[in-house]
Amino acid sequence: MDTAASNRGTSQITDITTDGTYLYVVEGGGNKVRKVVIATGEVTTLAGPPNGYADGVGASALFSEPGGITTDGKSLFVSDSNNPVALRFFFSRSVHDGCALSNGRQ
């Protein structure tokens, strides 16, 4: 769970999706993906910041202006505006990887 200080305000929310239990919030300006427990308002940062590109877990997963977000109930899919990828977060593993690439980068 994030500390109260790290949850003060947001930085340019670009999209939100839900699975009914959680809200998943993309902060494009802050290069973050956050999870909010709907029932309690508890917030956890799933990825980011800082700005960049890297597969990884938690803070080691980096974006450059993440944009849209959606879920299929098993994973989250997040577009990354300044990197030519869409990223998939696996709920069961708390990790993400690049999946839909526009320039052949894998």
DRENVONU-707774 format. One record per residue: residue number from 1; residue in three letters; x, y, z of N, C-alpha, C in turn. Coordinates in nm, 2 decimals. Layout:
% residues N
<r seq="NUM" type="Ala" n_x="X" n_y="Y" n_z="Z" ca_x="X" ca_y="Y" ca_z="Z" c_x="X" c_y="Y" c_z="Z"/>
...
//
This chain:
% residues 106
<r seq="1" type="Met" n_x="0.08" n_y="-0.12" n_z="0.00" ca_x="0.00" ca_y="0.00" ca_z="0.00" c_x="0.09" c_y="0.12" c_z="0.00"/>
<r seq="2" type="Asp" n_x="0.05" n_y="0.22" n_z="-0.08" ca_x="0.12" ca_y="0.35" ca_z="-0.08" c_x="0.10" c_y="0.43" c_z="0.05"/>
<r seq="3" type="Thr" n_x="0.20" n_y="0.51" n_z="0.08" ca_x="0.19" ca_y="0.59" ca_z="0.20" c_x="0.09" c_y="0.71" c_z="0.17"/>
<r seq="4" type="Ala" n_x="0.04" n_y="0.77" n_z="0.27" ca_x="-0.05" ca_y="0.88" ca_z="0.26" c_x="0.02" c_y="1.00" c_z="0.18"/>
<r seq="5" type="Ala" n_x="0.14" n_y="1.02" n_z="0.20" ca_x="0.21" ca_y="1.13" ca_z="0.13" c_x="0.22" c_y="1.10" c_z="-0.02"/>
<r seq="6" type="Ser" n_x="0.24" n_y="0.98" n_z="-0.06" ca_x="0.26" ca_y="0.94" ca_z="-0.20" c_x="0.12" c_y="0.95" c_z="-0.27"/>
<r seq="7" type="Asn" n_x="0.01" n_y="0.95" n_z="-0.20" ca_x="-0.12" ca_y="0.96" ca_z="-0.26" c_x="-0.18" c_y="1.09" c_z="-0.27"/>
<r seq="8" type="Arg" n_x="-0.11" n_y="1.20" n_z="-0.23" ca_x="-0.16" ca_y="1.33" ca_z="-0.23" c_x="-0.17" c_y="1.38" c_z="-0.38"/>
<r seq="9" type="Gly" n_x="-0.29" n_y="1.39" n_z="-0.43" ca_x="-0.31" ca_y="1.43" ca_z="-0.57" c_x="-0.27" c_y="1.33" c_z="-0.67"/>
<r seq="10" type="Thr" n_x="-0.30" n_y="1.36" n_z="-0.79" ca_x="-0.27" ca_y="1.27" ca_z="-0.90" c_x="-0.20" c_y="1.36" c_z="-1.01"/>
<r seq="11" type="Ser" n_x="-0.15" n_y="1.29" n_z="-1.11" ca_x="-0.08" ca_y="1.36" ca_z="-1.21" c_x="-0.14" c_y="1.32" c_z="-1.35"/>
<r seq="12" type="Gln" n_x="-0.24" n_y="1.40" n_z="-1.40" ca_x="-0.30" ca_y="1.38" ca_z="-1.53" c_x="-0.35" c_y="1.24" c_z="-1.55"/>
<r seq="13" type="Ile" n_x="-0.47" n_y="1.21" n_z="-1.49" ca_x="-0.53" ca_y="1.08" ca_z="-1.51" c_x="-0.58" c_y="1.07" c_z="-1.65"/>
<r seq="14" type="Thr" n_x="-0.53" n_y="0.97" n_z="-1.72" ca_x="-0.56" ca_y="0.95" ca_z="-1.86" c_x="-0.66" c_y="0.84" c_z="-1.89"/>
<r seq="15" type="Asp" n_x="-0.68" n_y="0.75" n_z="-1.80" ca_x="-0.78" ca_y="0.65" ca_z="-1.82" c_x="-0.81" c_y="0.57" c_z="-1.69"/>
<r seq="16" type="Ile" n_x="-0.92" n_y="0.51" n_z="-1.68" ca_x="-0.96" ca_y="0.43" ca_z="-1.56" c_x="-1.04" c_y="0.31" c_z="-1.61"/>
<r seq="17" type="Thr" n_x="-1.02" n_y="0.19" n_z="-1.55" ca_x="-1.10" ca_y="0.07" ca_z="-1.58" c_x="-1.13" c_y="0.00" c_z="-1.44"/>
<r seq="18" type="Thr" n_x="-1.22" n_y="-0.09" n_z="-1.44" ca_x="-1.25" ca_y="-0.16" ca_z="-1.32" c_x="-1.28" c_y="-0.31" c_z="-1.35"/>
<r seq="19" type="Asp" n_x="-1.26" n_y="-0.39" n_z="-1.24" ca_x="-1.30" ca_y="-0.53" ca_z="-1.25" c_x="-1.42" c_y="-0.55" c_z="-1.15"/>
<r seq="20" type="Gly" n_x="-1.47" n_y="-0.45" n_z="-1.09" ca_x="-1.58" ca_y="-0.46" ca_z="-1.00" c_x="-1.53" c_y="-0.45" c_z="-0.85"/>
<r seq="21" type="Thr" n_x="-1.41" n_y="-0.49" n_z="-0.83" ca_x="-1.35" ca_y="-0.48" ca_z="-0.70" c_x="-1.24" c_y="-0.37" c_z="-0.68"/>
<r seq="22" type="Tyr" n_x="-1.17" n_y="-0.35" n_z="-0.79" ca_x="-1.07" ca_y="-0.25" ca_z="-0.80" c_x="-1.09" c_y="-0.15" c_z="-0.91"/>
<r seq="23" type="Leu" n_x="-1.05" n_y="-0.02" n_z="-0.89" ca_x="-1.03" ca_y="0.07" ca_z="-1.00" c_x="-0.88" c_y="0.06" c_z="-1.04"/>
<r seq="24" type="Tyr" n_x="-0.85" n_y="0.06" n_z="-1.17" ca_x="-0.72" ca_y="0.07" ca_z="-1.21" c_x="-0.70" c_y="0.21" c_z="-1.28"/>
<r seq="25" type="Val" n_x="-0.61" n_y="0.29" n_z="-1.24" ca_x="-0.60" ca_y="0.43" ca_z="-1.28" c_x="-0.46" c_y="0.45" c_z="-1.35"/>
<r seq="26" type="Val" n_x="-0.47" n_y="0.51" n_z="-1.47" ca_x="-0.34" ca_y="0.54" ca_z="-1.54" c_x="-0.32" c_y="0.69" c_z="-1.52"/>
<r seq="27" type="Glu" n_x="-0.20" n_y="0.73" n_z="-1.46" ca_x="-0.16" ca_y="0.86" ca_z="-1.45" c_x="-0.05" c_y="0.89" c_z="-1.55"/>
<r seq="28" type="Gly" n_x="-0.09" n_y="0.94" n_z="-1.67" ca_x="0.00" ca_y="0.96" ca_z="-1.78" c_x="0.11" c_y="1.06" c_z="-1.74"/>
<r seq="29" type="Gly" n_x="0.08" n_y="1.17" n_z="-1.68" ca_x="0.17" ca_y="1.27" ca_z="-1.64" c_x="0.27" c_y="1.22" c_z="-1.53"/>
<r seq="30" type="Gly" n_x="0.23" n_y="1.13" n_z="-1.45" ca_x="0.31" ca_y="1.08" ca_z="-1.34" c_x="0.38" c_y="0.94" c_z="-1.38"/>
<r seq="31" type="Asn" n_x="0.35" n_y="0.89" n_z="-1.50" ca_x="0.40" ca_y="0.76" ca_z="-1.55" c_x="0.37" c_y="0.65" c_z="-1.45"/>
<r seq="32" type="Lys" n_x="0.25" n_y="0.64" n_z="-1.40" ca_x="0.21" ca_y="0.54" ca_z="-1.30" c_x="0.09" c_y="0.47" c_z="-1.34"/>
<r seq="33" type="Val" n_x="0.07" n_y="0.35" n_z="-1.29" ca_x="-0.05" ca_y="0.27" ca_z="-1.29" c_x="-0.08" c_y="0.24" c_z="-1.15"/>
<r seq="34" type="Arg" n_x="-0.20" n_y="0.28" n_z="-1.10" ca_x="-0.24" ca_y="0.26" ca_z="-0.96" c_x="-0.36" c_y="0.17" c_z="-0.95"/>
<r seq="35" type="Lys" n_x="-0.37" n_y="0.10" n_z="-0.84" ca_x="-0.49" ca_y="0.01" ca_z="-0.81" c_x="-0.56" c_y="0.07" c_z="-0.69"/>
<r seq="36" type="Val" n_x="-0.69" n_y="0.09" n_z="-0.69" ca_x="-0.77" ca_y="0.15" ca_z="-0.58" c_x="-0.87" c_y="0.05" c_z="-0.54"/>
<r seq="37" type="Val" n_x="-0.87" n_y="0.01" n_z="-0.42" ca_x="-0.98" ca_y="-0.08" ca_z="-0.36" c_x="-1.11" c_y="0.00" c_z="-0.35"/>
<r seq="38" type="Ile" n_x="-1.21" n_y="-0.03" n_z="-0.43" ca_x="-1.33" ca_y="0.04" ca_z="-0.43" c_x="-1.39" c_y="0.06" c_z="-0.30"/>
<r seq="39" type="Ala" n_x="-1.40" n_y="-0.05" n_z="-0.22" ca_x="-1.46" ca_y="-0.05" ca_z="-0.09" c_x="-1.40" c_y="0.04" c_z="0.02"/>
<r seq="40" type="Thr" n_x="-1.26" n_y="0.05" n_z="0.01" ca_x="-1.19" ca_y="0.12" ca_z="0.11" c_x="-1.12" c_y="0.25" c_z="0.07"/>
<r seq="41" type="Gly" n_x="-1.09" n_y="0.26" n_z="-0.06" ca_x="-1.01" ca_y="0.37" ca_z="-0.12" c_x="-0.86" c_y="0.35" c_z="-0.10"/>
<r seq="42" type="Glu" n_x="-0.82" n_y="0.24" n_z="-0.05" ca_x="-0.68" ca_y="0.21" ca_z="-0.04" c_x="-0.61" c_y="0.21" c_z="-0.18"/>
<r seq="43" type="Val" n_x="-0.50" n_y="0.27" n_z="-0.19" ca_x="-0.43" ca_y="0.29" ca_z="-0.32" c_x="-0.29" c_y="0.22" c_z="-0.32"/>
<r seq="44" type="Thr" n_x="-0.26" n_y="0.15" n_z="-0.42" ca_x="-0.13" ca_y="0.09" ca_z="-0.44" c_x="-0.08" c_y="0.12" c_z="-0.58"/>
<r seq="45" type="Thr" n_x="0.05" n_y="0.16" n_z="-0.59" ca_x="0.11" ca_y="0.18" ca_z="-0.72" c_x="0.16" c_y="0.05" c_z="-0.77"/>
<r seq="46" type="Leu" n_x="0.11" n_y="0.01" n_z="-0.89" ca_x="0.15" ca_y="-0.11" ca_z="-0.96" c_x="0.27" c_y="-0.10" c_z="-1.04"/>
<r seq="47" type="Ala" n_x="0.29" n_y="0.02" n_z="-1.10" ca_x="0.41" ca_y="0.05" ca_z="-1.18" c_x="0.44" c_y="0.19" c_z="-1.19"/>
<r seq="48" type="Gly" n_x="0.57" n_y="0.22" n_z="-1.20" ca_x="0.62" ca_y="0.36" ca_z="-1.22" c_x="0.63" c_y="0.43" c_z="-1.08"/>
<r seq="49" type="Pro" n_x="0.67" n_y="0.56" n_z="-1.08" ca_x="0.75" ca_y="0.62" ca_z="-1.18" c_x="0.89" c_y="0.58" c_z="-1.17"/>
<r seq="50" type="Pro" n_x="0.99" n_y="0.63" n_z="-1.24" ca_x="1.00" ca_y="0.75" ca_z="-1.32" c_x="0.97" c_y="0.71" c_z="-1.47"/>
<r seq="51" type="Asn" n_x="0.99" n_y="0.81" n_z="-1.55" ca_x="0.97" ca_y="0.80" ca_z="-1.70" c_x="1.07" c_y="0.70" c_z="-1.76"/>
<r seq="52" type="Gly" n_x="1.03" n_y="0.62" n_z="-1.86" ca_x="1.12" ca_y="0.53" ca_z="-1.93" c_x="1.05" c_y="0.42" c_z="-1.99"/>
<r seq="53" type="Tyr" n_x="1.12" n_y="0.31" n_z="-2.01" ca_x="1.06" ca_y="0.19" ca_z="-2.05" c_x="1.14" c_y="0.07" c_z="-1.99"/>
<r seq="54" type="Ala" n_x="1.07" n_y="-0.01" n_z="-1.92" ca_x="1.13" ca_y="-0.14" ca_z="-1.87" c_x="1.03" c_y="-0.23" c_z="-1.82"/>
<r seq="55" type="Asp" n_x="1.04" n_y="-0.36" n_z="-1.86" ca_x="0.96" ca_y="-0.46" ca_z="-1.80" c_x="1.01" c_y="-0.48" c_z="-1.66"/>
<r seq="56" type="Gly" n_x="0.92" n_y="-0.52" n_z="-1.57" ca_x="0.96" ca_y="-0.55" ca_z="-1.43" c_x="0.84" c_y="-0.55" c_z="-1.34"/>
<r seq="57" type="Val" n_x="0.87" n_y="-0.56" n_z="-1.21" ca_x="0.77" ca_y="-0.57" ca_z="-1.11" c_x="0.77" c_y="-0.44" c_z="-1.03"/>
<r seq="58" type="Gly" n_x="0.65" n_y="-0.39" n_z="-1.01" ca_x="0.64" ca_y="-0.27" ca_z="-0.92" c_x="0.71" c_y="-0.15" c_z="-0.98"/>
<r seq="59" type="Ala" n_x="0.79" n_y="-0.08" n_z="-0.89" ca_x="0.87" ca_y="0.04" ca_z="-0.93" c_x="0.97" c_y="0.01" c_z="-1.04"/>
<r seq="60" type="Ser" n_x="1.01" n_y="-0.11" n_z="-1.07" ca_x="1.10" ca_y="-0.14" ca_z="-1.18" c_x="1.03" c_y="-0.14" c_z="-1.31"/>
<r seq="61" type="Ala" n_x="0.90" n_y="-0.15" n_z="-1.32" ca_x="0.83" ca_y="-0.14" ca_z="-1.44" c_x="0.81" c_y="0.01" c_z="-1.48"/>
<r seq="62" type="Leu" n_x="0.86" n_y="0.05" n_z="-1.59" ca_x="0.86" ca_y="0.19" ca_z="-1.63" c_x="0.77" c_y="0.22" c_z="-1.75"/>
<r seq="63" type="Phe" n_x="0.71" n_y="0.34" n_z="-1.76" ca_x="0.64" ca_y="0.39" ca_z="-1.87" c_x="0.69" c_y="0.52" c_z="-1.91"/>
<r seq="64" type="Ser" n_x="0.65" n_y="0.56" n_z="-2.03" ca_x="0.66" ca_y="0.70" ca_z="-2.08" c_x="0.53" c_y="0.75" c_z="-2.12"/>
<r seq="65" type="Glu" n_x="0.45" n_y="0.81" n_z="-2.03" ca_x="0.32" ca_y="0.86" ca_z="-2.06" c_x="0.22" c_y="0.75" c_z="-2.09"/>
<r seq="66" type="Pro" n_x="0.19" n_y="0.66" n_z="-1.99" ca_x="0.09" ca_y="0.56" ca_z="-2.02" c_x="-0.04" c_y="0.62" c_z="-2.05"/>
<r seq="67" type="Gly" n_x="-0.12" n_y="0.56" n_z="-2.14" ca_x="-0.24" ca_y="0.61" ca_z="-2.19" c_x="-0.36" c_y="0.53" c_z="-2.15"/>
<r seq="68" type="Gly" n_x="-0.42" n_y="0.45" n_z="-2.24" ca_x="-0.54" ca_y="0.38" ca_z="-2.21" c_x="-0.51" c_y="0.25" c_z="-2.13"/>
<r seq="69" type="Ile" n_x="-0.62" n_y="0.20" n_z="-2.07" ca_x="-0.61" ca_y="0.08" ca_z="-1.99" c_x="-0.74" c_y="0.00" c_z="-2.00"/>
<r seq="70" type="Thr" n_x="-0.74" n_y="-0.13" n_z="-2.00" ca_x="-0.85" ca_y="-0.21" ca_z="-2.00" c_x="-0.81" c_y="-0.34" c_z="-1.93"/>
<r seq="71" type="Thr" n_x="-0.91" n_y="-0.43" n_z="-1.90" ca_x="-0.89" ca_y="-0.56" ca_z="-1.84" c_x="-0.98" c_y="-0.66" c_z="-1.90"/>
<r seq="72" type="Asp" n_x="-0.93" n_y="-0.79" n_z="-1.90" ca_x="-1.01" ca_y="-0.90" ca_z="-1.94" c_x="-1.04" c_y="-0.99" c_z="-1.82"/>
<r seq="73" type="Gly" n_x="-1.01" n_y="-0.94" n_z="-1.70" ca_x="-1.04" ca_y="-1.01" ca_z="-1.58" c_x="-0.92" c_y="-1.09" c_z="-1.53"/>
<r seq="74" type="Lys" n_x="-0.82" n_y="-1.12" n_z="-1.62" ca_x="-0.70" ca_y="-1.19" ca_z="-1.59" c_x="-0.58" c_y="-1.11" c_z="-1.59"/>
<r seq="75" type="Ser" n_x="-0.58" n_y="-1.01" n_z="-1.67" ca_x="-0.47" ca_y="-0.92" ca_z="-1.69" c_x="-0.52" c_y="-0.78" c_z="-1.72"/>
<r seq="76" type="Leu" n_x="-0.43" n_y="-0.68" n_z="-1.70" ca_x="-0.45" ca_y="-0.54" ca_z="-1.74" c_x="-0.37" c_y="-0.52" c_z="-1.87"/>
<r seq="77" type="Phe" n_x="-0.42" n_y="-0.44" n_z="-1.96" ca_x="-0.35" ca_y="-0.40" ca_z="-2.08" c_x="-0.34" c_y="-0.24" c_z="-2.08"/>
<r seq="78" type="Val" n_x="-0.22" n_y="-0.19" n_z="-2.09" ca_x="-0.20" ca_y="-0.05" ca_z="-2.08" c_x="-0.12" c_y="-0.01" c_z="-2.20"/>
<r seq="79" type="Ser" n_x="-0.17" n_y="0.10" n_z="-2.27" ca_x="-0.09" ca_y="0.15" ca_z="-2.38" c_x="0.01" c_y="0.25" c_z="-2.32"/>
<r seq="80" type="Asp" n_x="0.13" n_y="0.26" n_z="-2.39" ca_x="0.23" ca_y="0.35" ca_z="-2.35" c_x="0.26" c_y="0.45" c_z="-2.46"/>
<r seq="81" type="Ser" n_x="0.22" n_y="0.57" n_z="-2.44" ca_x="0.22" ca_y="0.67" ca_z="-2.55" c_x="0.35" c_y="0.70" c_z="-2.61"/>
<r seq="82" type="Asn" n_x="0.46" n_y="0.70" n_z="-2.54" ca_x="0.59" ca_y="0.74" ca_z="-2.59" c_x="0.68" c_y="0.62" c_z="-2.62"/>
<r seq="83" type="Asn" n_x="0.63" n_y="0.50" n_z="-2.59" ca_x="0.70" ca_y="0.38" ca_z="-2.63" c_x="0.61" c_y="0.30" c_z="-2.72"/>
<r seq="84" type="Pro" n_x="0.66" n_y="0.23" n_z="-2.82" ca_x="0.57" ca_y="0.17" ca_z="-2.92" c_x="0.52" c_y="0.03" c_z="-2.87"/>
<r seq="85" type="Val" n_x="0.46" n_y="0.03" n_z="-2.75" ca_x="0.42" ca_y="-0.10" ca_z="-2.69" c_x="0.28" c_y="-0.08" c_z="-2.62"/>
<r seq="86" type="Ala" n_x="0.22" n_y="-0.19" n_z="-2.60" ca_x="0.11" ca_y="-0.21" ca_z="-2.50" c_x="0.16" c_y="-0.30" c_z="-2.40"/>
<r seq="87" type="Leu" n_x="0.14" n_y="-0.28" n_z="-2.28" ca_x="0.19" ca_y="-0.36" ca_z="-2.17" c_x="0.08" c_y="-0.44" c_z="-2.11"/>
<r seq="88" type="Arg" n_x="0.11" n_y="-0.57" n_z="-2.07" ca_x="0.02" ca_y="-0.66" ca_z="-2.01" c_x="0.06" c_y="-0.69" c_z="-1.87"/>
<r seq="89" type="Phe" n_x="-0.02" n_y="-0.66" n_z="-1.77" ca_x="0.01" ca_y="-0.69" ca_z="-1.63" c_x="-0.07" c_y="-0.82" c_z="-1.60"/>
<r seq="90" type="Phe" n_x="0.00" n_y="-0.92" n_z="-1.54" ca_x="-0.06" ca_y="-1.04" ca_z="-1.50" c_x="-0.10" c_y="-1.03" c_z="-1.36"/>
<r seq="91" type="Phe" n_x="-0.22" n_y="-1.04" n_z="-1.32" ca_x="-0.27" ca_y="-1.03" ca_z="-1.19" c_x="-0.21" c_y="-1.14" c_z="-1.10"/>
<r seq="92" type="Ser" n_x="-0.19" n_y="-1.26" n_z="-1.16" ca_x="-0.14" ca_y="-1.38" ca_z="-1.08" c_x="0.01" c_y="-1.37" c_z="-1.05"/>
<r seq="93" type="Arg" n_x="0.08" n_y="-1.29" n_z="-1.12" ca_x="0.23" ca_y="-1.28" ca_z="-1.10" c_x="0.28" c_y="-1.14" c_z="-1.06"/>
<r seq="94" type="Ser" n_x="0.19" n_y="-1.04" n_z="-1.07" ca_x="0.23" ca_y="-0.90" ca_z="-1.03" c_x="0.35" c_y="-0.86" c_z="-1.12"/>
<r seq="95" type="Val" n_x="0.35" n_y="-0.89" n_z="-1.24" ca_x="0.46" ca_y="-0.85" ca_z="-1.33" c_x="0.39" c_y="-0.81" c_z="-1.47"/>
<r seq="96" type="His" n_x="0.47" n_y="-0.74" n_z="-1.55" ca_x="0.42" ca_y="-0.70" ca_z="-1.68" c_x="0.52" c_y="-0.73" c_z="-1.79"/>
<r seq="97" type="Asp" n_x="0.47" n_y="-0.74" n_z="-1.91" ca_x="0.56" ca_y="-0.75" ca_z="-2.03" c_x="0.50" c_y="-0.68" c_z="-2.14"/>
<r seq="98" type="Gly" n_x="0.58" n_y="-0.64" n_z="-2.24" ca_x="0.53" ca_y="-0.58" ca_z="-2.36" c_x="0.47" c_y="-0.69" c_z="-2.45"/>
<r seq="99" type="Cys" n_x="0.35" n_y="-0.65" n_z="-2.51" ca_x="0.28" ca_y="-0.75" ca_z="-2.58" c_x="0.24" c_y="-0.71" c_z="-2.72"/>
<r seq="100" type="Ala" n_x="0.19" n_y="-0.59" n_z="-2.75" ca_x="0.15" ca_y="-0.55" ca_z="-2.88" c_x="0.24" c_y="-0.44" c_z="-2.93"/>
<r seq="101" type="Leu" n_x="0.33" n_y="-0.48" n_z="-3.03" ca_x="0.43" ca_y="-0.39" ca_z="-3.06" c_x="0.41" c_y="-0.33" c_z="-3.20"/>
<r seq="102" type="Ser" n_x="0.44" n_y="-0.20" n_z="-3.22" ca_x="0.41" ca_y="-0.14" ca_z="-3.35" c_x="0.54" c_y="-0.13" c_z="-3.44"/>
<r seq="103" type="Asn" n_x="0.66" n_y="-0.15" n_z="-3.38" ca_x="0.78" ca_y="-0.13" ca_z="-3.46" c_x="0.87" c_y="-0.25" c_z="-3.46"/>
<r seq="104" type="Gly" n_x="0.81" n_y="-0.37" n_z="-3.42" ca_x="0.89" ca_y="-0.49" ca_z="-3.42" c_x="0.98" c_y="-0.51" c_z="-3.30"/>
<r seq="105" type="Arg" n_x="0.98" n_y="-0.42" n_z="-3.20" ca_x="1.05" ca_y="-0.43" ca_z="-3.08" c_x="0.99" c_y="-0.54" c_z="-3.00"/>
<r seq="106" type="Gln" n_x="1.07" n_y="-0.63" n_z="-2.94" ca_x="1.01" ca_y="-0.74" ca_z="-2.86" c_x="1.08" c_y="-0.76" c_z="-2.73"/>
//
